[in-house]
Amino acid sequence: MDVAGKILSLTIRQNARATRMTLRIEPGGRSLKMTIPQGLPEREVNAFLDRHQGWLMTKLARFSGESALEHGGSILIRGIAHRIERTGKLRGLTEAVTIDDEQVLRVSGAEEHLGRRIVDFLKKEARKDLERLVATHARTVGRKVKSLSLKDTRSRWGSCSADGALSFSWRIVMAPPRVIDYLAAHEVAHLREMNHGPDFWDLCEDLCPAMDDAKRWLKRNGTMLHAIDFD
């Protein structure tokens, strides 16, 4: 589908229980998903999409310029914007530093490897934060963690298996510390409550008192983090 010159993939699913059409922008802003009642005529689908062109253009505008990384651009690290600076050196560490009161992410290596080096840095920082937070929360709930892995999932920020294996999206390290803490607390809480019932949410809030604020931040900004293209 063409939205103001931007080509997006559109998946349309028929649902016998659906009573109306719904349109959703998938995390990252690169594709659309539409659900329609069973047997709905194609002309009605097309008319619905035409009516929502303006809405799509407004929503997708937030992704403009946010998905490309380059020298002089910026990247969030723990909720703080860091200016990206290529050092020009082929070897060296990627490091976050403060230069004249400005937060800077200095990246070495060839230009074509900029995205990969930033990802490697973010993964390292995410693991450092999450291992520390998970260990603290796990001690509080009296449960053991089998393993902790990092992935780049778009459908969820974290998961907890029945045997205690935790998984997180490394992109969460771009969020403020309270949001990172909430995600760690959320998955650790599942070690005791493998559900989303009242007891689970009470435990989650005990572990992370800023839970409600963190959830609101993630709802407002999570899609933006998914939109950043590191390739």
N, C-alpha and C positions, 0 to 999 in steps of 0.2 A: 504494500500500500504506500502511495506517495503522499506524504504530509509536508507541505511547503518545501518540496524538493528533497526531503529526507525519505529514503526508501526503508520501510520497516516490514518485517515479516508479520503476517496476520494469521493466527490460528482461530478457526471458527468451530465450535463444538455445539452439537445439538443435545439438548437435555429435555427429556420427556416431562420432567417436573418443573422446568422453567416456565414462568408466566410472563416474562418480559426479557428484553435484550439487555445485556450488560457488556461493557467494554472496559478493559483493564490494560494499563501500561505495565509490562513486565519489568522486574528489577533491572536497572541499568539503562532503561529507556531505549532498548534496541529492537523490541518486538511488542506486539499487541496480542491480546487474547480476548476473544469474544464468545459469549455463551448466548444461544438463542433457543426459543421453544422448538420442539420437534415439528418439522414440516413447514417452517416459516418460509414464505416466498422470497426468492432472491432479491426482488425489487424492494421489499421492505428492509432487508438487510442493507442494501446499498443506500437507501434513503436515510437510514439511521446513521450510517457512516458519514454521509454528506453533511447531515445536521451537526455532527460532532467534530467537524474539521477544526473549527475555531477553538474548541475545548482542547483538542489534541495539540494544536499549535502552541497554546498557552502552557500546557503541562510540559511539553517537550522542550520548550525554550530554556527551562532550568538546566538542561543537560548541555546546552551550547557552550563550548569552550571548557567544559569541566572534565571532558573525557580524554584530553590529550596532555601528555607530559612533555615538557621541553625546558631547556635552559632559560631561566628567568621566570618560569611559571611557578606554581606553588603546589604543595601537597600538605594535607593535614597529618599531623603526628600528635596523637593524644589530644585532639581537638584544637590544636594550635597550628595555624598556617605557617609553613616553612618555605622560604624561597629556594627553588632548585638552582644549584650552582654547579656546573660541570667544571672540575678542576683542570681539565686538559691533560691530566696525567693518565697514562694507560694502566698504571698500577696504583694501588692505594685503597684505603678503607672508605666506605660510605659512612658518613658521620653527621649527626645533628649538632650544630654549634651555634653560639651566639656571637654575632659580629656587629659591633656598634649598636647594641640593643635590638638587633634584628635576628630573628630565628632563621637559620639557614641549613639546608641539607646539602652537604658537599658530596658530590658523586664523581668518582674517577672512572676510567675506562672509556672505550670508544663510544661515540654518540649513539650508534645503533643498539648498544647494550644498556642504555640509560634506564629503560623501563624494567629490565630484568634485575639490574643492580638495586633499584629502589624496592622492588618486590622482595628481594633477598633481605634487605635491611628491615623492611616492615615485618616480615616473617620472624626474624630474629627478635625484634622488639616485642612482637605479639606473644611469642613463646615465653619470653622473660616475664612479662606482666601476668600472663594467664597461669603459668606454673606457680608463681608466687601466690596469686589470689585463690586459685583452686586449692592449694595446699592449706591455706588458712581456713577457708570455708569447710573443707573436708574434715579438718580437725574439730571444727565447731559442731558439725552434725554427727561426728563419730563414724564416718564411713571412709572406706579406702577407694582410691581411684586406680583402676587397672592400667589405663594409659591415657595420654593426651595427644591428639593429633590436630594438625592444621590443614584446612582445605579452603577452596575458593568456591563455596556453594552460593547459589543465588536464591534458593528457596527457603533457607533457614540460616540463622546465625550460629546455631550450635545444636548439639544433640548429645544424648546420654543413652547408652545401651544398657540392657538389663544386667550385664556383667560388669558394669562400671567403667566402660570405655567412653571417654569424653572427646568430642570433636568440636572445633570452633572454626569460624571463618577468620582468617588472619587479617581481613580488612577492618575488623573491629578496632584494631590499634589506632586507626585514624580518628576514632571517636574520643570524646573526653573521658578521663579516668573513671568517673562515676558510671559511665555507660559500660566500660570494660568490666568494672567490678560487678555491675548488675548481671551481665551475661555469664560471668563466672559463677555467681551466686545462683542464677537460674538453673544452670546445668548441674551444679553440685546438689541443689535441692532435690533434683530428680533421683539422686542416689537413695534418698529416703522416701520420696513421694513420686512414683512413676506415673504421674497424672497432672492435670491442671485444675484440681479441685481446690476448695477453700483452704485446706491444710497446707497444700503446696504453696499457695500464694502467701499465707501467713509466715511460713518458714522462709520463703524467698525475701520477704520484707524484713524479717528479723536479721537475715544475713546482710541485706543491703537496704538500709533505711531510705536511700535515695531512689528506690525502685521506680516509683511512679514518674518522677522527673526523668529518669533514664529511659523509661519506656516511651515517654512522649518525644524525647530527643530522637530516639531510634526510628520512631514512626515518621517523624518529619524529615529526617536526614538520611535514613538508611539507604534509600534508593539512590541518592547522590553518590554514596560511597561505592555502590555497585556499578555506577556508570563510568567510573574512571577506568580507562583502557590502558593497560600497562604493556601491551604488545607493540 
